[in-house]
Amino acid sequence: MAEEIVVLDIKEFARELAAASNIDLDLLCCHGCARCSSVCKAAIFSESRDGITPRSLLYRAIIAGPAVLLQSEFIWLCSGCRRCEEVCPQEVKVSEAVRLIRRLACESGISNPYAVRVNERVCMHCGACASVCPNYAITIVEGGPRGLVASVDTAECRGCGACSSVCSNAAIQQGALHDIEVLGLFARRRAGGEGHR
Amino acid sequence: MSALEISDGIQAAGTESAFAPAIAVFHCRWCEPDSQKVLVMMPPDVAERSIIRRLNCSARMEAEFAIKALGAGFDGVVVIGCEMGECHYRVGNEQAARRLSVLAGILALAGIYPQRLGLFWESAFDEVTTRRSIEEYVEALRDIGPFKDPH
């Protein structure tokens, strides 16, 4: 009885994801061969305690419900490199599913811990960040004090920081690593380091 | 007695020539998730004078970081990223390599050894090569000597 309800849940979840997507995700074709997990850097190097991998995405949802996925760190570590899709013999669109789960999480108010933020007051809308973003998460939109401003799609931002490093005004910054933090490391070294020499 | 003298001599020569460079290390979290592991790869005298910072991707490494590090008294800057084609963000390390090789050229123009900027694109699962390249880099830096602002 309990098993039946659980199976229904996961099918509904898969259908929900499929309905949100334009393409067929084939999530229920998964055989569980774990080739996707063996090539996924986010799964191998993830330091999160939940231990979610591409393969276990669906099975976690079966055991504990989709809410676990929304709160897991794995979905934010996934870079959408699609290596999992390349090796999948059943052509399950794993990384497309993760993208949709990320979007669901953002819509339900969970914030992406790696997303970059734009300081609208200093953004000169030059578009350098948009040109280096590997996921096309940054667009120049109307708004801000200068009429145009860079805007980040937090569901798409994977937090690589390429945009921060090309911004000449330091207007776009990662929450986890601010320019000032790194420069502060050096400053402390200068204060304490002169004595060593 | 003579053995003692010789060993003393070696030790004295060792302390005289052993210049321990201070290095600022930036590494990508996808090729080396643990900062402590990178520190262990360096000789202990160098490691204790160095700082290490984990970045999400080597693409986060700014030229400004390297310049400011040299200005703050570091003798070298090391960037460790994934092998070409292995980047978790597809092209992050290629962007970083392009940008930082330009920086190396600028350093040379400014009269600074471009070898002070160590760029290593290593696989996450090949610690031996990473360790060897870091050791070679440190040895080269010991030969070059401490960084002095040429201006």
Contacts between the chains, C-beta under 8 A, distances in Angstrom:
chain1	res1	chain2	res2	distance
A	41	B	30	5.2
A	41	B	88	5.0
A	41	B	124	7.5
A	42	B	88	7.3
A	44	B	124	8.0
A	45	B	29	7.0
A	45	B	30	6.1
A	45	B	33	4.6
A	45	B	124	7.4
A	47	B	33	6.9
A	79	B	88	4.7
A	79	B	89	5.2
A	79	B	90	7.6
A	81	B	88	6.3
A	81	B	89	7.6
A	81	B	90	6.2
A	114	B	56	6.7
A	132	B	59	7.4
A	132	B	95	6.1
A	134	B	89	4.9
A	134	B	90	5.0
A	134	B	91	5.8
A	134	B	92	6.8
A	135	B	89	7.9
A	158	B	89	6.2
A	159	B	56	5.3
A	160	B	56	5.5
A	160	B	57	4.0
A	160	B	59	5.4
A	160	B	60	6.8
A	160	B	88	7.7
A	160	B	89	4.0
A	160	B	92	5.1
A	161	B	55	6.5
A	161	B	56	5.2
A	161	B	57	6.0
A	161	B	59	6.2
A	161	B	60	3.2
A	162	B	57	6.8
A	162	B	59	3.8
A	162	B	60	6.9
A	162	B	89	7.2
A	162	B	92	5.8
A	162	B	95	5.9
A	164	B	60	6.3
A	164	B	62	7.7
A	165	B	59	6.2
A	165	B	60	5.4
A	165	B	61	6.4
A	165	B	62	4.4
A	165	B	96	8.0
A	165	B	99	7.6
A	174	B	56	7.2
A	174	B	60	7.5
A	176	B	56	7.4
A	177	B	53	8.0
A	177	B	55	6.7
A	177	B	56	7.2
A	177	B	60	6.8
A	179	B	62	7.4
A	179	B	64	7.6
A	182	B	53	6.2
A	182	B	65	5.6
A	183	B	65	7.7
A	183	B	68	5.7
A	185	B	24	7.9
A	185	B	51	5.5
A	185	B	53	6.5
A	186	B	24	7.2
A	186	B	51	7.8
A	186	B	68	5.4
A	186	B	69	5.6
A	186	B	71	7.7
A	186	B	72	3.7
A	186	B	74	7.4
A	187	B	72	6.7
A	189	B	22	7.5
A	189	B	51	6.2
A	189	B	72	5.5
A	189	B	73	6.5
A	189	B	74	7.1
A	190	B	72	4.5
A	190	B	73	5.6
A	193	B	22	6.8
A	193	B	49	7.7
A	193	B	72	7.7
A	193	B	73	5.3
A	194	B	73	7.0
A	196	B	49	6.9
A	197	B	73	7.8
